[in-house]
């Protein structure tokens, strides 16, 4: 399993939200470019970047920073946040991102996103489903920067896409995102059992190396972590098994 560090951008700064709430924001002083270089030095070969301004407003407000990050050698970018049209996907790929991450559009217009997957390829477009668990423990998908609840289950959302068209799926448990409460390993184990052909990226709650080992045991292809790495909560030597360049 690969560890993918995450940077969330808002107004040009690196921030983290607690459980997807824009009103519960922690800002970090380190510039995004400095963070990318520190993660590359650790051994990371991918960086997950979310344009929170785009996720909320639908416009990619941090494109200059994203372009600068993409120019750095040795680390590939996957970028999401507000990619709701083919032109927006093409723009982020044109800035140098290796992969565009599409969230809300995959629910709002699955047929359109299928065309993007066919056009750009399954390695260059990932689907992102942000979920909240209902009272029965069923993962239901939130959209538009976590501000709207769709009512669809994660499994309903996946059913809109033919097997073989999608390769990478990022699933975030919004209730654990930024909370350092541990990942929802049951959710990701269910996801892998449901769709073992997908490369699942697990996001939300990672707080230590034991969590990374647990996600690997679930069958996750990658773990996306922001706060635990930003706050240096995991010793460097414990990160090495999950960083290809370490």
BELFENNOR-V44357 format. One record per pair of residues at least 24 apart in sequence whose ideal C-beta (glycine too) atoms are under 10 Angstrom apart, sorted by the first residue. I is the first residue (numbers start at 1). GAP is how many residues later the second one is. Records with the same first field share a line. If there is no record, write none. Layout:
BEGIN
I=GAP + GAP
END
This chain:
BEGIN
1=199 + 200 + 201 + 211 + 212 + 214 + 215 + 216 + 217 + 218 + 219 + 220 + 221 + 222 + 240 + 241
2=42 + 43 + 44 + 197 + 199 + 214 + 218 + 219 + 220 + 221 + 222 + 240 + 241 + 242
3=36 + 39 + 40 + 41 + 42 + 43 + 203 + 206 + 209 + 212 + 213 + 219 + 220 + 221 + 222 + 225 + 226 + 231 + 236 + 237 + 238 + 239 + 240 + 241 + 243
4=35 + 40 + 41 + 42 + 43 + 44 + 72 + 74 + 166 + 197 + 198 + 199 + 217 + 218 + 219 + 220 + 221 + 222 + 225 + 238 + 239
5=30 + 31 + 33 + 34 + 35 + 37 + 39 + 41 + 42 + 43 + 44 + 70 + 218 + 219 + 220 + 221 + 223 + 224 + 225 + 234 + 238
6=29 + 33 + 41 + 42 + 43 + 44 + 72 + 166 + 171 + 197 + 200 + 217 + 218 + 219 + 220 + 221 + 222 + 223 + 224
7=25 + 26 + 28 + 29 + 32 + 40 + 41 + 42 + 43 + 55 + 58 + 59 + 62 + 70 + 72 + 219 + 222 + 223
8=24 + 40 + 41 + 42 + 43 + 44 + 47 + 54 + 73 + 169 + 170 + 218 + 219 + 222
9=40 + 41 + 42 + 43 + 44 + 45 + 46 + 51 + 52 + 53 + 54 + 56 + 57 + 60 + 70 + 72
10=40 + 41 + 42 + 43 + 44 + 45 + 46 + 51 + 52 + 71
11=41 + 42 + 50 + 51
12=41 + 49 + 50 + 52 + 53
13=39 + 49 + 52
14=35 + 51 + 212 + 216
15=35 + 37 + 163 + 211 + 215
16=36 + 161 + 162 + 210 + 211 + 214 + 215
17=33 + 35 + 38 + 128 + 129 + 157 + 160 + 161 + 209 + 210
18=159 + 160 + 161 + 162 + 209
19=113 + 127 + 154 + 155 + 156 + 157 + 158 + 159 + 160 + 162 + 185
20=35 + 110 + 112 + 122 + 125 + 126 + 127 + 152 + 153 + 154 + 155 + 157 + 158 + 184
21=125 + 126 + 153 + 156 + 157
22=30 + 33 + 34 + 123 + 124 + 125
24=154 + 155
25=27 + 153
26=152 + 201 + 204 + 205
28=198 + 199 + 202 + 203
30=200
31=34 + 37
32=30 + 33 + 34 + 36 + 37
33=32 + 35 + 36 + 38 + 39
35=34 + 194 + 195
36=32 + 33 + 34 + 36 + 38 + 39 + 41
37=32 + 35 + 37 + 38
38=191 + 192 + 194
39=36 + 190 + 200 + 204 + 206
40=32 + 33 + 34 + 35 + 203 + 205
41=33 + 195 + 204 + 205
42=187 + 194 + 197 + 198 + 201 + 203 + 204
43=193 + 196 + 197 + 199 + 200 + 201 + 202 + 203
44=30 + 31 + 32 + 185 + 195 + 198 + 199 + 200 + 201 + 202
45=29 + 30 + 31 + 198 + 199 + 200 + 201
46=29 + 30 + 31 + 32 + 52 + 53 + 155 + 176 + 178 + 197 + 198
47=25 + 28 + 29 + 30 + 31 + 32 + 50 + 51 + 177
48=29 + 30 + 31 + 32 + 51 + 53 + 78 + 80 + 122 + 153 + 155 + 174 + 176 + 177 + 178
49=28 + 29 + 30 + 31 + 32 + 43 + 48 + 52
50=28 + 29 + 30 + 31 + 32 + 51 + 53 + 78 + 95 + 122 + 153 + 174 + 176
51=28 + 29 + 30 + 31 + 32 + 41
52=28 + 29 + 30 + 93
53=28 + 29 + 92
54=25 + 26 + 27 + 28 + 29 + 30 + 34 + 38 + 91
55=25 + 26 + 27 + 28 + 29 + 48 + 49 + 73 + 75 + 88 + 89 + 90 + 91 + 92
56=25 + 26 + 88 + 89 + 90 + 91
57=24 + 25 + 87 + 88
58=24 + 25 + 26 + 27 + 30 + 46 + 86 + 87
59=25 + 29
60=28 + 31 + 32 + 35
63=28 + 29 + 31 + 32
64=31
65=30
66=25 + 26 + 29 + 30 + 31
67=25 + 27 + 28 + 29 + 30
68=27 + 28
69=26 + 27 + 28
70=24 + 25 + 26 + 27 + 28
71=24 + 25
72=24
74=171
75=170
77=24
78=46 + 47 + 48 + 50 + 90 + 92 + 123 + 144 + 146
79=47
80=24 + 46 + 47 + 48 + 90
81=47 + 64
82=62 + 63
83=30 + 33 + 42 + 45
84=24 + 25 + 28 + 29 + 60
85=24 + 27 + 31
86=26 + 27 + 29 + 30 + 33 + 34
88=28
89=24 + 27 + 28 + 30 + 31 + 35 + 36
90=26 + 29 + 30
93=27 + 31 + 32
97=27
98=25 + 26
99=24 + 25 + 26 + 27 + 68 + 69 + 71
100=24 + 25 + 26 + 28
101=24 + 25 + 26 + 27 + 67 + 68 + 69 + 100
102=24 + 25 + 26 + 68
103=24 + 25 + 26 + 27 + 38 + 39 + 40 + 41 + 42 + 43 + 67 + 69
104=24 + 26 + 37 + 38 + 39 + 40 + 41 + 43 + 44 + 46
105=38
106=35 + 37 + 51 + 52 + 54 + 55 + 60 + 63
107=34 + 35 + 36 + 37 + 41 + 43 + 44 + 45 + 49 + 50 + 53
108=35 + 36 + 42
109=51
110=47 + 49 + 50 + 51
111=49 + 50
113=47 + 48 + 52 + 53
114=46 + 47 + 48 + 51 + 52
117=44 + 45 + 48 + 49 + 50
118=47
121=46
122=42 + 43 + 44 + 45 + 46 + 77
123=44 + 45 + 76
124=43 + 44
125=40 + 41 + 42 + 43
126=40 + 41 + 42 + 43 + 44 + 72 + 73 + 75
127=30 + 31 + 33 + 34 + 38 + 39 + 40 + 41 + 42 + 43 + 44 + 71
128=40 + 41 + 42 + 43 + 44 + 73 + 75 + 96
129=24 + 25 + 28 + 29 + 40 + 41 + 42 + 43 + 62
130=24 + 40 + 41 + 42 + 43 + 44 + 47 + 73 + 74
131=26 + 40 + 41 + 42 + 43 + 44 + 53 + 56 + 60 + 73
132=40 + 41 + 42 + 43
133=40 + 41 + 42 + 43 + 51 + 53 + 54
137=47 + 49 + 50 + 53
139=32 + 34 + 35 + 45 + 48 + 51 + 52
141=30 + 33
142=30 + 32
146=26 + 28 + 31
149=25
154=33 + 36 + 37 + 40 + 41
155=35 + 36 + 39 + 40
158=33 + 36 + 37 + 40
159=36
161=34 + 37
163=32 + 34 + 35
164=33
166=29 + 31 + 32 + 33
167=30 + 31 + 32 + 54
168=30 + 31 + 32 + 33 + 53 + 54
169=26 + 29 + 30 + 31 + 32 + 52
170=29 + 30 + 31 + 32 + 33 + 52 + 54
171=27 + 29 + 30 + 31 + 32 + 33 + 49 + 53
172=29 + 30 + 31 + 32 + 33 + 52
173=29 + 30 + 31 + 32
174=29 + 30
175=29 + 30
176=27 + 28 + 29 + 30 + 31
177=26 + 27 + 28 + 29 + 47 + 49 + 50
178=26 + 27 + 48 + 49 + 50 + 52
179=25 + 26 + 28 + 48
180=25 + 26 + 27 + 28 + 31 + 47 + 48 + 51 + 53
181=24 + 25 + 26 + 30
182=24 + 25 + 26 + 28 + 29 + 32
183=24 + 28 + 29 + 31 + 32 + 35 + 37 + 40 + 42
184=31 + 34
185=26 + 29 + 30 + 32 + 33 + 35
186=32
187=31
188=26 + 27 + 29 + 30 + 31 + 32 + 35
189=25 + 26 + 28 + 29 + 30 + 31
190=28
191=27 + 28 + 29
192=26 + 27 + 28 + 29
193=25 + 26
206=27 + 28
207=24 + 26 + 27
208=25 + 26 + 27 + 30
209=24 + 25 + 26 + 28 + 29 + 30 + 31 + 32 + 33
210=24 + 28
212=26 + 27 + 29 + 30
213=25 + 28 + 29
215=27
216=25 + 26
END
